[in-house]
Amino acid sequence: MTSDGNVHAQHRTPRQRHGTACAISPSQDSGAAADRKVDVVSALEDYHDAAKQLGQHPQDHGWREFYKLVGYGLQERAPESVSILTKFSELRSSSGASHTVTLLGIALKATLTEESFRAILAPGTLTERLRCLEKELAVNEADVAGIMAARQNSFTSARRFLAAQVVLSAVFDTLAGKQANFADLGTGLGVMPRQINSQRSYERFAPDLRWPSGVPEFRPIPINKRFGVDRKPMPNIDWVRKCYGLSPYYDELLGELLATLQERDVRSAQVSLTELDLLDIDVMRSFLRREAINSVNLSYVLYELDVDLRGQILEVLISELKSPGLIIVTEPNSELTQQGCSVSLYLDNNAHPLELCTVSDGHFRGTVVPGADLELFQSQFPISYES
Ligand SMILES: C[S@@+](CC[C@H](N)C(=O)[O-])C[C@H]1O[C@@H](n2cnc3c(N)ncnc32)[C@H](O)[C@@H]1O
C-alpha cells in the first residue's frame, strides 16, 4: 500500500500554477471551481508545456501534429491562439492543461471541414501551418470558443471496462450477498456501465490485454443498479465521434465502439444516464447518498480537471460511498503526454489508494504491468486466470 498518506498526492501534476491572480469573470465553471481565481500567464505556460509534451507523444494516432503546432504557436505568441486560450482560461479555470489543448483540437475539428482541418495538420512547415491555424481561428473564433465553453473531451473507449470488470468481480466475490450500486463517473457515451457483465464484450476484448498471469476469467458482478454520469450536455455519438482523431487507428477504435453499441446485451443493459457535474459537490453528494452508491469508476476523467479539484472530488467519494467503498481511478500516464495509463483503487473509505497496475496502451490493449499493490490486492481478492 502507498505510504504517502495524502489523497491528493496520486493526482497532482508536478507543475503548480503560481504568480499574480486575476479574477475570472464570468465563469462557466460551477460548484467547486466557480469562485477560484486564475493566473492567465501561468495558465498559458501550462498549455504551452502540455502542448509541447503532447506533441512528443510516442504514439501518433492523428493529433500529434496539431499539439506540436499549438506548442509552437504559443511559443511564438501567435495572437489568435493566445487570445482563444486566454479567454478559455478565464472562463473555465477548472480544465486541466492537457485537456484544454485536446479540447481546442476537437473544437476545431468539429468546426472546420475535414479538408481545412487536415490542412492544419500537414503538409508544410510549422510556420506555414501556424499561419493556416491562425487564419482559421480568426474566422471561426466564436464557434470554436462556444464549443470549448460547453464541452469536454468525451473520447469514449470500448475497452476501458475490462479492468473494472476484473476488479469489481474480484471484490464482490468475497462479499457474500452484497450487490453493487455502481456509477461510472465521467462516462462519456455511457457504454462502460452497459458493458459491465457483458460476457460477450469481455471475451471480445480481454484476449488483447495480457495481465501478469494471463487473461483473467470473466466473472459477473452482482449488480443492483448502475449509472452513467456525465456533465450536461450529455455526450452523444456525434460529439464522441468528433473526439476521435483522424487516423486509421482511431477509425478502427471507433468501429469497435459502434459495434459494441449494437450488441444485444449492451443495448439491453439497464443503465440510468445521469447529468451531473462532479464539481457540483453538493449535488454529487446528494446523488451518492440517494442512490446508496458503493462503487464508482473514473476513467480518463480526473486528468481533465485542474489538479486541486481532483482531490476535492476524491475526498467526497471517499467519505460518501457505502461499503465496500470502491473507487477505481484510471488516469493517463503523465497527463496524457506518455503512452498508457495507471489504475488505482480506493477501498473501504481509505484515503490511501492501492496502485494496481499500469496498462501499456490507454486503449486497454497490450500488457498490464503490476503496480506496487497488485499482489496485495490479489491476496485478498483472488483473480482467476484463463490460462
Ligand atoms: C475522456 S472522457 C472518458 C470517457 C470514459 N470514461 C472512457 O474512459 O472511455 C472523460 C469524460 O469525463 C467527463 N467529465 C469531465 N469532467 C466532468 C465533470 N466535472 N462532471 C462530469 N463529467 C465530467 C467528460 O465530460 C467526458 O465525457
The ligand as an ORCA input file, in Angstrom:
! r2SCAN-3c Opt
* xyz 0 1
  C     -12.134     11.282    -21.917
  S     -13.801     11.020    -21.469
  C     -13.705      9.366    -20.830
  C     -14.955      8.578    -21.069
  C     -14.946      7.174    -20.480
  N     -14.821      7.226    -19.030
  C     -13.834      6.352    -21.063
  O     -12.780      6.206    -20.424
  O     -13.988      5.821    -22.155
  C     -13.967     11.974    -19.976
  C     -15.394     12.275    -19.613
  O     -15.423     12.850    -18.292
  C     -16.410     13.829    -18.274
  N     -16.151     14.818    -17.244
  C     -15.088     15.611    -17.079
  N     -15.287     16.472    -16.079
  C     -16.510     16.218    -15.583
  C     -17.292     16.780    -14.549
  N     -16.855     17.810    -13.841
  N     -18.510     16.262    -14.312
  C     -18.979     15.214    -15.031
  N     -18.296     14.659    -16.043
  C     -17.077     15.150    -16.323
  C     -16.324     14.468    -19.649
  O     -17.495     15.183    -19.975
  C     -16.051     13.287    -20.548
  O     -17.200     12.791    -21.144
*
